[in-house]
Amino acid sequence: MFVENRNFIKILLFTTFFVSIFSCTDFTTEDSNQVKLNLIEFHLDEAKDENKSLDEKKKSIDIAYSLFSTLDNSLYKVEKAKEISSIYYDLKDYEASKKMDEKMLTLSLSLKDSIGIAKSYANLGIYYRNIQLDSAYVNFHRANKIYKSFDDKNDKDPKTYAIDHGKVLIDLAKLSRKVKDYGKSEDLTIQAIEKFELVNNKAYLALSYNNLGIVSKHLERYDDAVTYYTKVIEYAKNTKRDTLYATLSYNNIGTVYKSQKKYEEAKTSFKKGLEYSNFLSKRPERYARLLDNYAYARFLSGEDNDEILNLFKKTLTIRDSLKDYVGISTNTLHLAEYYQSQGNDSIAKFYAQRAREASAKVNNNVELLQSYQLLSQVSDSKEGLQYAQNYIKLNDSLQREERLFKNKFARIRFETEEKVEKIAQISRENQLLIFAILGLSILFLLGYVIFRQQQSNKELLFEQKQQQSNQEIYRLLLSQQLKLEEGRKLEQHRMSEELHDGVLGRLFGVRLSLDGINQRANDGFTDARNKYIDELKSIEKEIRLISHDLGTETLSPDIAYVDVVESLVSDLCTVHKMEFEFSNDENIDWETIDDQKKVNLFRIIQESLQNIFKHAKAKSVKIKFDYIDDKINLTILDDGIGFKSSKVKRGIGLKNITSRVTQMNGVVDFISNQDSGTKVSVGIPI
């Protein structure tokens, strides 16, 4: 906290100390300033002393801040502001650090210190990067523009600010990666690598290649990803984080191989990471991640033993103890997949629900989507449909959010460019230019107003022309789409007629010829010819069904809808040797019914008949259309063996029927008891 929050006694003692020093007659202003500088340095050193407690460090940095506030504006004060901000950040007092960065920015602007301005924006970007992506991007982008202006003007040694500029570039790259702008992220990372190579900073080179590896994996350039992760290990050698990057990279390489379904290579990579046992024993979160990934690779490779389950449960126990919700969401998803593969949907559902809760806590939308997908598979039809709808809704929302952030980032780059360039040039302004601007300000303002008015008129005219062009393009695309659809329907109808009138006619002629030969010949091959005649009859029925299916997909206006449906029922029941009854309410005006509804009803009948033929063992079926209270009611009744009501939740065909009815805002009921037939009732509003 800042000095205002210290207790009264400390303030009183501190004030008394300064009054006693500065009241001495022999003490000059220069001497008093030196005392303040010495005290600031002393308390900054105290705040950074690792042997001090957290409270002692906070007290020291608060005192340093209070002394800092009494300093005159200078580049030294800018430097101390940066140092104080960094210490507050290390002490996890992020709000105090942010306030210090804002003071540093104001001070740097007043001194026209471009480097100080750039560092202030970079620090503010760090503050916002995990809580507000667009604000973080604004600040990092402003810092980047200032550093880039130095490169363009060649008025500073690039090595003096290479690390600071590279850090800003890699932060911009990570933000772009978060919103799936992988091309921009890759470009920014390469720029960062160029900066770090100037000063041979291997630690940040390792960080940069790690980001390139992640981007390459998302772009499915798996070989590149493995190469980059290998470079991470090489660059990190002999640095303070060599073991950290080694375990991280072996884990990442394993996930790349897992994405390629190279499970043996994945297991080998994860095992290499697990070999750093001393390092991992002090970092249980990283150990659990590697162990979980290793178990998951074994599971995906087809291994089926209790050891895999024990490994999953071991890692989950570790993550539960750490309250590592990111890890818990991943772990429970793996357990859900495991139990689903074992056919134990109830336990799979339990872990999928845990994954959903954990991922929601940490806003891990990728694994939240996976949990919805799993829950839709292991739940009953109604609940599964709800989870599927949640999946679609969240997926659409994330895509919209990603597009929104991409657009925001592009707009930020455009809107801040002119402003940042002006800030970068502040230090180069001179007094003569200022006087000239003041003398010509009125004339310039008038010219500017006229110019802006002309530009506004041009922009308005351009927008109008662009809108007209867009409308014309849309009209042409719509017209083209209609023509394509019309052509598709014509071709489909032509194929139906060709099958029916051409191929079917020729098969019929061959069959008649064989019948004629049978009637005239008695050569011992009659049975063989009868076999082929029966085969030809079967082929004719199949072709007639295909022709009928092609012809009804488009619902030709030349054929009555009731005739199409009755023909479908007749053909299918004849092929499967089943009796049928079909009736249609004359009050239904099919010509006024939407084509999509008619196609859906047609497919519901088709799906129901296929279910009856496959499973019901029925001898007869009754299909009826009724018109009651502005609704079309479809009833399909068979006299088959029926089914247990509990199994209706598992039927994919019944889910398809439910989905079609839902699209039409209708209702459907499946009524069945074992050995007493099945009744499907569908009600559709007109």
C-alpha positions in Angstrom: 0.0 0.0 0.0 1.0 3.7 -0.4 2.3 5.9 2.4 -1.2 7.2 3.2 -2.1 3.8 4.5 0.7 3.6 7.1 0.0 3.9 10.8 0.0 7.3 12.5 3.1 6.6 14.7 5.3 5.8 11.7 4.3 9.0 9.9 4.9 11.1 13.0 8.4 9.5 13.6 9.4 9.9 10.0 8.2 13.5 9.8 10.1 14.4 13.0 13.2 12.9 11.6 13.1 15.0 8.5 12.2 18.2 10.4 15.2 17.7 12.6 17.6 17.2 9.6 16.3 20.0 7.4 16.1 22.6 10.3 19.9 22.6 10.7 21.3 25.9 9.7 24.5 24.4 8.2 22.4 22.0 5.9 22.2 23.3 2.3 19.5 22.4 -0.3 22.0 20.3 -2.2 22.9 18.4 1.0 19.2 17.8 1.8 18.6 16.4 -1.7 21.5 14.1 -1.3 20.2 12.8 2.0 16.8 12.1 0.4 18.5 10.2 -2.5 20.6 8.2 -0.1 17.5 7.3 2.0 15.6 6.3 -1.2 18.4 4.0 -2.2 18.6 2.6 1.3 14.9 1.7 1.5 14.8 0.3 -2.0 17.6 -2.0 -1.1 15.7 -3.0 2.1 12.6 -3.7 0.1 14.6 -6.0 -2.2 16.4 -7.8 0.6 15.3 -11.5 0.5 16.2 -11.9 4.2 13.4 -9.4 5.2 9.8 -10.4 5.9 7.0 -9.4 3.6 5.8 -6.8 6.1 9.3 -5.3 6.4 9.6 -5.1 2.6 6.3 -3.3 2.3 7.2 -0.8 5.0 10.5 -0.1 3.2 8.9 0.4 -0.2 6.2 2.7 1.3 8.9 4.9 2.8 10.8 5.0 -0.5 7.6 6.0 -2.2 7.0 8.8 0.2 10.5 10.2 -0.3 10.2 9.8 -4.1 7.1 12.0 -4.0 9.2 15.0 -2.7 11.8 14.8 -5.5 11.9 17.3 -8.3 10.9 16.1 -11.7 14.0 14.6 -13.4 15.1 11.5 -15.4 16.4 10.1 -12.1 12.9 10.3 -10.7 11.6 8.5 -13.7 14.1 5.7 -13.1 13.2 5.4 -9.4 9.5 5.3 -10.4 10.2 2.3 -12.6 12.1 0.6 -9.8 9.4 1.3 -7.2 6.8 -0.1 -9.5 8.8 -3.2 -10.1 9.2 -3.9 -6.4 5.4 -3.4 -5.7 4.7 -5.8 -8.6 7.1 -8.4 -7.1 5.4 -8.0 -3.7 2.1 -8.7 -5.6 0.7 -5.3 -4.7 -0.5 -4.9 -8.3 -2.7 -1.8 -7.8 0.1 0.1 -6.2 2.4 -0.9 -9.0 -0.2 0.3 -11.6 -0.5 3.7 -9.8 3.3 4.0 -9.8 3.3 3.3 -13.6 0.7 6.0 -14.2 2.8 8.5 -12.3 5.8 7.4 -14.3 3.9 8.0 -17.5 2.8 11.5 -16.5 6.3 12.4 -15.4 7.9 11.0 -18.6 5.4 13.0 -20.7 6.2 16.2 -18.9 9.9 15.6 -19.4 9.4 14.4 -23.0 11.3 11.2 -22.2 10.4 8.8 -24.9 12.1 5.8 -23.2 10.3 6.5 -20.0 7.0 6.8 -21.9 7.6 3.5 -23.6 8.5 1.7 -20.4 5.4 3.1 -18.7 3.1 1.8 -21.4 4.9 -1.6 -21.3 4.3 -1.8 -17.5 0.7 -0.9 -17.8 0.3 -3.6 -20.5 1.7 -6.1 -18.0 -0.8 -5.1 -15.4 -3.8 -5.5 -17.8 -2.6 -8.6 -19.8 -4.4 -11.1 -17.6 -7.5 -9.1 -16.8 -8.4 -6.9 -19.8 -6.9 -8.0 -23.2 -7.8 -4.9 -25.2 -6.4 -2.5 -22.6 -3.2 -4.6 -22.5 -3.0 -4.5 -26.2 -3.4 -0.7 -26.4 -0.5 -0.1 -24.0 1.8 -2.7 -25.5 1.1 -1.4 -29.0 1.9 2.2 -27.9 5.2 1.1 -26.4 6.0 -0.9 -29.5 5.4 2.1 -31.8 7.8 4.3 -29.7 10.5 1.6 -29.8 10.0 1.1 -33.5 10.3 4.8 -34.2 13.8 4.6 -32.7 14.7 1.9 -35.3 13.3 4.0 -38.1 15.3 7.1 -37.1 18.5 5.3 -36.2 19.2 7.8 -33.5 19.7 5.3 -30.7 21.8 2.2 -30.3 19.4 -0.7 -30.9 21.1 -2.8 -28.2 20.3 -0.3 -25.4 16.6 -1.1 -25.6 16.6 -4.4 -27.4 15.4 -6.4 -24.4 12.6 -4.0 -23.4 11.4 -3.8 -27.1 11.6 -7.6 -27.4 9.6 -8.1 -24.3 6.9 -5.8 -25.6 6.8 -7.7 -28.9 6.5 -11.1 -27.3 3.7 -9.9 -25.0 1.9 -8.6 -28.2 2.5 -12.0 -29.8 1.0 -13.8 -26.8 -2.1 -11.6 -26.9 -2.6 -12.2 -30.6 -2.3 -15.9 -30.0 -5.0 -15.8 -27.3 -7.5 -14.4 -29.8 -6.3 -17.0 -32.4 -4.6 -14.4 -34.7 -1.8 -16.9 -35.3 -0.3 -15.2 -38.3 0.2 -11.9 -36.4 1.5 -13.8 -33.4 4.1 -15.5 -35.5 5.2 -12.3 -37.1 5.6 -10.5 -33.8 7.5 -13.4 -32.2 10.0 -13.4 -35.1 10.5 -9.6 -34.6 11.1 -10.3 -30.8 13.7 -13.0 -31.7 15.6 -10.5 -33.8 15.8 -8.1 -30.8 16.9 -10.8 -28.3 19.5 -12.1 -30.8 21.1 -8.6 -30.8 22.1 -9.0 -27.2 22.2 -12.9 -27.2 19.6 -13.1 -24.4 19.1 -16.9 -24.4 16.4 -16.9 -21.7 14.1 -14.7 -23.8 15.0 -16.5 -27.0 13.8 -19.7 -25.3 10.6 -17.9 -24.3 10.1 -16.7 -27.9 10.7 -20.1 -29.5 8.2 -21.6 -27.0 5.6 -19.2 -28.3 6.5 -20.2 -31.9 6.0 -23.8 -31.0 2.5 -23.2 -29.6 1.5 -21.2 -32.7 2.9 -23.9 -35.1 0.9 -26.5 -33.2 -2.3 -24.5 -33.5 -1.6 -24.1 -37.3 -1.0 -27.9 -37.5 2.6 -27.4 -38.6 3.6 -30.2 -36.2 7.2 -30.8 -37.4 7.9 -27.0 -37.0 6.4 -27.1 -33.5 8.8 -30.0 -32.5 11.7 -28.1 -34.0 10.9 -24.9 -32.1 10.4 -26.8 -28.8 13.7 -28.5 -29.3 15.3 -25.1 -29.7 13.8 -24.0 -26.5 15.7 -26.7 -24.7 18.9 -25.7 -26.5 18.7 -22.0 -25.7 17.7 -22.6 -22.1 20.8 -24.6 -21.4 23.0 -23.1 -18.7 20.4 -20.4 -17.8 18.6 -20.1 -14.5 15.5 -21.8 -16.1 17.1 -24.6 -18.0 15.3 -27.4 -16.0 12.0 -25.5 -16.2 12.2 -25.1 -19.9 13.3 -28.7 -20.4 10.3 -30.2 -18.5 8.0 -27.7 -20.2 9.3 -28.5 -23.7 9.2 -32.3 -23.3 5.6 -31.9 -22.2 4.8 -29.7 -25.2 6.6 -32.0 -27.6 4.5 -34.9 -26.2 1.3 -33.0 -26.8 2.4 -32.3 -30.4 2.9 -36.1 -31.0 -0.4 -36.8 -29.3 -2.1 -34.4 -31.8 -0.4 -36.4 -34.6 -1.6 -39.7 -32.9 2.0 -40.7 -32.6 1.4 -42.1 -29.1 4.6 -44.0 -28.6 6.7 -40.9 -29.4 4.4 -38.9 -27.1 4.9 -41.4 -24.2 8.6 -41.2 -24.7 8.6 -37.4 -24.5 6.5 -37.3 -21.4 8.7 -39.8 -19.7 11.8 -37.7 -20.5 10.1 -34.8 -18.7 9.2 -37.0 -15.7 12.9 -37.9 -15.3 13.6 -34.5 -13.7 12.2 -35.9 -10.4 14.1 -33.6 -8.0 12.8 -30.5 -9.8 9.3 -31.8 -10.1 9.1 -32.9 -6.5 9.2 -29.3 -5.5 6.6 -28.3 -8.2 3.7 -30.7 -7.8 1.6 -28.8 -10.3 4.0 -29.4 -13.2 4.6 -33.0 -12.1 0.8 -33.6 -12.1 0.5 -32.1 -15.6 3.3 -34.4 -17.0 2.0 -37.5 -15.3 -1.6 -36.9 -16.5 -0.5 -36.3 -20.1 1.6 -39.5 -19.9 -1.3 -41.5 -18.6 -3.6 -40.0 -21.3 -1.1 -40.9 -24.1 -1.1 -44.5 -22.8 -4.9 -44.5 -22.8 -5.1 -43.2 -26.3 -2.5 -45.7 -27.5 -4.9 -48.5 -26.7 -3.4 -49.7 -23.4 -6.1 -51.1 -21.1 -5.0 -51.7 -17.6 -5.6 -50.5 -14.1 -2.3 -48.6 -13.9 -3.7 -46.0 -16.3 -6.7 -45.4 -14.1 -4.5 -45.2 -11.0 -2.3 -42.6 -12.7 -5.3 -40.5 -13.5 -6.6 -40.7 -10.0 -3.1 -40.0 -8.5 -2.8 -36.8 -10.5 -6.3 -35.7 -9.7 -5.6 -36.2 -5.9 -2.5 -33.9 -6.3 -4.5 -31.2 -8.2 -7.4 -31.4 -5.7 -4.9 -30.7 -2.9 -3.5 -27.7 -4.8 -7.0 -26.5 -5.9 -5.5 -26.4 -9.4 -8.8 -26.0 -11.3 -7.1 -25.7 -14.7 -5.5 -29.1 -14.0 -8.7 -30.6 -12.5 -10.7 -29.7 -15.6 -8.2 -31.5 -17.8 -7.9 -34.5 -15.5 -11.6 -35.1 -15.1 -12.1 -34.9 -18.8 -9.5 -37.6 -19.2 -11.3 -39.7 -16.6 -14.6 -39.1 -18.3 -13.2 -40.4 -21.6 -11.7 -43.4 -19.9 -15.0 -44.5 -18.2 -16.9 -43.8 -21.4 -14.5 -46.1 -23.3 -15.3 -48.8 -20.6 -19.0 -48.3 -21.2 -19.6 -46.9 -17.7 -21.6 -43.8 -18.8 -22.8 -42.9 -15.3 -19.2 -42.4 -13.9 -18.2 -40.8 -17.1 -21.0 -38.3 -16.7 -19.9 -37.6 -13.1 -16.4 -36.7 -14.2 -17.6 -34.7 -17.2 -19.7 -32.6 -14.9 -16.7 -32.0 -12.6 -14.7 -30.9 -15.7 -17.5 -28.5 -16.6 -17.6 -27.0 -13.1 -13.7 -26.6 -12.9 -13.3 -25.2 -16.4 -16.1 -22.6 -15.7 -14.3 -21.4 -12.6 -11.1 -20.5 -14.5 -12.8 -19.5 -17.7 -11.2 -22.4 -19.6 -13.6 -22.3 -22.5 -11.8 -24.9 -24.6 -12.3 -27.6 -22.0 -15.7 -26.3 -21.1 -16.7 -27.1 -24.7 -15.2 -30.6 -24.4 -17.1 -31.2 -21.2 -20.4 -30.2 -22.9 -19.6 -32.5 -25.9 -18.9 -35.4 -23.5 -22.0 -34.8 -21.5 -24.1 -34.8 -24.6 -22.8 -38.2 -25.4 -23.2 -39.9 -22.0 -26.5 -38.3 -21.0 -30.1 -39.3 -21.9 -31.7 -37.8 -25.0 -33.4 -34.8 -23.5 -30.4 -33.8 -21.2 -28.0 -34.7 -24.0 -29.8 -32.4 -26.4 -29.6 -29.6 -23.9 -25.8 -30.1 -23.5 -25.4 -30.2 -27.3 -27.3 -26.9 -27.5 -25.0 -25.4 -24.8 -22.0 -26.5 -26.8 -23.3 -24.8 -29.9 -24.2 -21.6 -28.0 -20.8 -21.4 -26.3 -18.8 -22.2 -29.5 -20.7 -19.5 -31.4 -20.1 -17.0 -28.6 -16.4 -17.8 -28.5 -16.0 -17.4 -32.2 -17.8 -14.0 -32.0 -15.6 -12.9 -29.1 -12.4 -13.9 -31.0 -13.5 -12.0 -34.1 -14.4 -9.0 -31.8 -10.9 -9.0 -30.2 -9.2 -9.3 -33.6 -11.2 -6.3 -34.8 -10.4 -4.4 -31.6 -6.7 -5.1 -32.0 -6.7 -4.0 -35.6 -8.6 -0.8 -34.7 -6.1 -0.1 -31.8 -3.2 -0.4 -34.2 -4.9 2.1 -36.5 -6.1 4.6 -34.0 -3.0 4.8 -31.8 -0.5 5.0 -34.7 -0.7 8.8 -35.2 -0.8 9.5 -31.4 2.2 7.3 -30.6 4.3 8.8 -33.4 3.7 12.3 -32.0 4.8 11.1 -28.6 8.0 9.6 -30.0 8.8 12.9 -31.6 8.3 15.1 -28.5 12.0 15.0 -27.6 12.9 16.3 -31.1 10.7 19.4 -31.0 12.5 22.7 -30.7 11.5 26.2 -29.6 11.6 27.7 -33.1 9.0 25.3 -34.4 6.7 26.0 -31.4 6.8 29.7 -32.1 6.2 29.1 -35.8 3.2 27.0 -35.0 1.8 29.6 -32.6 2.1 32.3 -35.3 0.4 30.2 -38.0 -2.2 28.5 -35.7 -5.2 30.5 -36.9 -4.4 30.0 -40.6 -3.6 26.4 -40.1 -6.8 25.8 -38.2 -8.8 27.3 -41.0 -7.1 25.2 -43.6 -7.4 22.1 -41.4 -11.2 22.6 -41.1 -11.6 23.0 -44.8 -9.4 20.0 -45.5 -11.2 17.8 -43.0 -14.6 18.9 -44.5 -13.3 17.8 -47.9 -12.0 14.6 -46.5 -15.3 13.9 -44.8 -17.2 14.5 -48.0 -14.9 12.2 -49.9 -15.2 9.5 -47.3 -19.0 9.8 -47.3 -19.1 9.5 -51.1 -16.7 6.5 -51.0 -18.8 4.8 -48.3 -22.0 5.3 -50.4 -20.3 3.9 -53.5 -18.9 1.0 -51.4 -22.4 0.3 -50.0 -23.9 0.3 -53.5 -21.1 -2.1 -54.7 -21.7 -4.4 -51.7 -25.5 -4.5 -52.4 -24.8 -5.3 -56.1 -22.3 -8.1 -55.1 -24.9 -9.5 -52.6 -27.6 -9.5 -55.3 -25.3 -11.3 -57.8 -24.3 -13.8 -55.1 -27.9 -14.5 -54.2 -28.9 -14.8 -57.9 -26.0 -17.2 -58.4 -27.0 -19.3 -55.4 -30.6 -19.6 -56.6 -29.4 -20.7 -60.0 -27.1 -23.3 -58.5 -29.9 -24.6 -56.3 -32.2 -24.7 -59.4 -29.5 -26.6 -61.3 -29.0 -29.0 -58.5 -32.7 -29.8 -58.3 -32.9 -30.3 -62.1 -29.9 -32.6 -62.1 -31.3 -34.6 -59.2 -34.7 -34.9 -61.0 -32.9 -35.9 -64.2 -30.9 -38.6 -62.4 -34.2 -39.9 -60.9 -35.8 -40.1 -64.3 -32.7 -41.7 -65.9 -32.6 -44.4 -63.2 -36.4 -45.0 -63.5 -36.9 -44.8 -67.2 -33.5 -45.8 -68.5 -31.7 -48.3 -66.3 -34.8 -49.7 -64.7 -36.4 -50.2 -68.2 -33.4 -52.0 -69.5 -33.3 -54.3 -66.5 -37.0 -55.0 -66.9 -36.4 -55.9 -70.6 -33.6 -58.3 -69.6 -35.9 -59.9 -67.0 -38.7 -60.4 -69.6 -36.2 -61.9 -72.0 -35.1 -64.4 -69.4 -38.7 -65.2 -68.6 -39.3 -65.9 -72.3 -36.3 -68.2 -72.5 -37.6 -70.1 -69.5 -40.9 -70.6 -71.1 -39.4 -71.9 -74.3 -36.3 -73.8 -73.1 -36.0 -77.0 -71.1 -32.2 -77.3 -71.0 -31.6 -77.8 -67.3 -30.6 -74.1 -66.6 -34.1 -73.0 -65.6 -33.3 -72.9 -61.9 -30.2 -70.8 -62.6 -32.1 -68.4 -64.7 -34.9 -68.1 -62.1 -32.2 -67.2 -59.5 -30.9 -64.4 -61.8 -34.5 -63.3 -62.5 -35.1 -62.9 -58.8 -31.8 -61.0 -58.4 -32.9 -58.7 -61.2 -36.3 -58.1 -59.4 -34.4 -57.2 -56.3 -32.1 -54.8 -58.2 -35.2 -53.2 -59.8 -36.7 -52.6 -56.4 -33.5 -51.0 -55.1 -33.2 -48.7 -58.1 -36.9 -47.8 -57.8 -36.3 -46.8 -54.1 -33.2 -44.7 -55.0 -35.1 -43.1 -57.9 -38.0 -42.4 -55.5 -35.6 -40.9 -52.9 -33.9 -38.6 -55.4 -37.2 -37.5 -56.8 -38.7 -36.6 -53.4 -35.7 -34.7 -51.9 -36.6 -31.7 -53.9 -40.4 -32.2 -53.6 -41.3 -31.5 -57.2 -44.4 -29.4 -57.6 -45.6 -31.6 -60.4 -46.3 -34.5 -58.0 -48.8 -34.4 -55.2 -47.1 -34.7 -51.8 -49.5 -37.4 -50.5 -48.8 -39.5 -53.6 -45.0 -39.2 -52.9 -45.5 -40.3 -49.2 -47.8 -43.2 -50.1 -45.4 -44.3 -52.8 -42.6 -44.3 -50.3 -44.7 -46.4 -47.8 -45.8 -48.8 -50.5 -42.4 -49.4 -52.0 -40.6 -49.9 -48.6 -43.4 -52.2 -47.2 -43.5 -54.2 -50.4 -39.7 -54.7 -50.4 -39.9 -55.9 -46.7 -43.1 -57.9 -47.3 -45.1 -56.0 -44.7 -48.8 -55.0 -44.8 -49.6 -51.3 -44.5 -52.5 -48.8 -44.2 -52.0 -45.2 -45.2 -54.6 -42.4 -44.8 -54.6 -38.6 -45.3 -57.0 -36.0 -43.9 -58.5 -34.2 -46.9 -58.6 -31.0 -44.8 -54.8 -30.6 -45.1 -53.9 -28.3 -47.9 -50.4 -29.6 -48.6 -49.7 -27.0 -51.3 -49.7 -24.3 -48.7 -47.3 -26.2 -46.3 -43.7 -25.1 -46.2 -41.4 -27.4 -48.3 -39.0 -27.9 -45.4 -41.7 -29.1 -43.1 -42.9 -31.6 -45.8 -39.3 -32.9 -46.3 -38.9 -33.3 -42.5 -42.2 -35.2 -42.2 -41.2 -37.4 -45.2 -37.8 -38.1 -43.5 -39.6 -38.9 -40.1 -41.8 -41.5 -41.9 -38.7 -42.9 -43.7 -36.7 -43.1 -40.4 -39.6 -44.7 -38.5 -40.1 -47.3 -41.2 -36.4 -48.2 -41.2 -36.6 -48.6 -37.4 -39.6 -50.9 -37.7 -38.0 -53.0 -40.4 -34.7 -53.3 -38.4 -36.0 -53.8 -34.9 -39.8 -54.2 -34.5 -40.4 -57.6 -36.2 -43.8 -56.2 -37.1 -46.3 -57.7 -39.6 -48.2 -54.5 -40.4 -47.9 -50.7 -40.0 -50.5 -47.9 -40.0 -49.6 -44.3 -41.1 -52.1 -41.5 -40.8 -52.2 -37.7 -41.3 -54.8 -35.7 -39.3 -55.6 -32.0 -39.2 -56.7 -30.8 -35.7 -56.7 -27.3 -34.3 -54.4 -25.8 -37.0 -51.9 -28.6 -36.4 -50.9 -31.5 -38.6 -50.7 -34.7 -36.6 -48.7 -37.7 -37.9 -49.3 -41.1 -36.3 -47.1 -44.2 -37.1 -48.4 -47.4 -35.4 -46.9 -50.9 -35.8 -47.7 -54.3 -34.2 -44.1 -55.3 -33.4 -42.4 -56.4 -30.3 -42.0 -52.8 -29.0 -39.2 -51.8 -26.6 -38.5 -50.8 -23.1 -39.1 -47.1 -22.5 -35.7 -46.7 -20.8 -34.0 -47.6 -24.1 -35.6 -44.8 -26.1 -32.9 -42.4 -24.7 -30.2 -44.3 -26.5 -31.7 -44.5 -30.0 -29.8 -42.4 -32.5 -32.7 -42.7 -35.0 -35.2 -41.4 -32.4 -32.8 -38.5 -31.6 -32.9 -37.6 -35.3 -36.6 -37.6 -35.3 -36.7 -35.4 -32.2 -34.3 -33.0 -33.7 -36.4 -32.6 -36.9 -39.6 -32.1 -34.9 -37.8 -29.5 -32.7 -36.8 -27.6 -35.9 -40.4 -27.3 -36.8 -41.4 -26.2 -33.3 -43.5 -29.3 -32.9 -43.9 -32.1 -30.3 -43.2 -35.8 -30.5 -44.2 -38.8 -28.3 -42.8 -42.3 -28.4 -45.3 -44.7 -26.8 -44.3 -48.4 -26.5 -44.4 -51.3 -24.2 -42.6 -54.6 -24.7 -44.5 -57.1 -26.9 -47.3 -54.5 -27.6 -46.1 -52.5 -30.6 -44.9 -48.9 -30.9 -46.7 -45.6 -31.6 -45.0 -42.5 -32.8 -47.1 -39.3 -32.6 -45.9 -36.0 -34.1 -47.7 -32.7 -33.9 -46.6 -29.8 -36.1 -48.1 -26.3 -36.1 -48.9 -24.9 -39.5 
